[in-house]
Amino acid sequence: MPGIDGLQTLEQVRQLRPSVKVIMLSCVTDTRKVVQAIRLGASDYLTKPFQKAELDAVIEKCIEPKKMAMPGM
């Protein structure tokens, strides 16, 4: 991405909206980048190409705590 990379974007999002769940999607499989993203607050990190089922599972994991907090869910 020109001007700003994904990790910098993640840092800005976490500063502006700390409660927002962020799932990083990247073609970079560098373990250091994955660890750094998680340390910066990413909920999860998927590398491209990924299966729809993988993304579905990660999204479900992100919204599950909200479901449990809501009465009747």
N, C-alpha and C positions, 0 to 999 in steps of 0.2 A: 504494500500500500504506500503510495507516495506521501511523504511528510510525517507519517506517524505509523508505527507498527501495532500489531495486535496487543502486545503486552502494555504498551503505552496507553492504548485505548482502554484496556481493562483497568488500568490504574485510575484513569479519569472517571470512568463509570463508577468505580468503587468509591471515589471521593464524592461524586455528585449524588449517587443513589446507593448507599451501602447495603440496602436490603434487597436490591435487585439481584436475582440469580443470573450468572453469566456462564454460558457454555461456550468454550473456545472451540472453533473449528479451524483446522489448519492442515496444510500439506507437509508441514515441518514435523518430523518425528524425533527431533533432538530431545533426549530425555531431560536435559537441563532446562529447556524451554517449557516443557510440560510441568516440571517441578516448580519453576518460577511462576508459572500461571496459577498453579494451585496455591502457592504461598501468597500470591497477590489477591487471592479471593475467588478465583474461578471455581464454579461448582463442579465442573468436569472439563475434560479436554478430549476431543475426538480428532483423529487424523483422517484426512481424505485419502482414498475413498472410504466411506463407511456405509454400513447397511442401515436402512430405514429403521429396522428393529433396534439397532444400537441407539440411534437418536431418540426413538420413542422411549426406551428404557431410561435414558438420561433425563429426558423431560419429565417422565413420571416420577423419578427420584426427586427432582426439584420441586414438583408441585405436591408431592405426598404429604409433607409436613403441614401445608396449608389445608389439605383435605381433613387431616386429623384434628386440626384446630377448629374447624367449622362444625357446628352442631348439625346432626343429621347426615353426615357424610360417612 
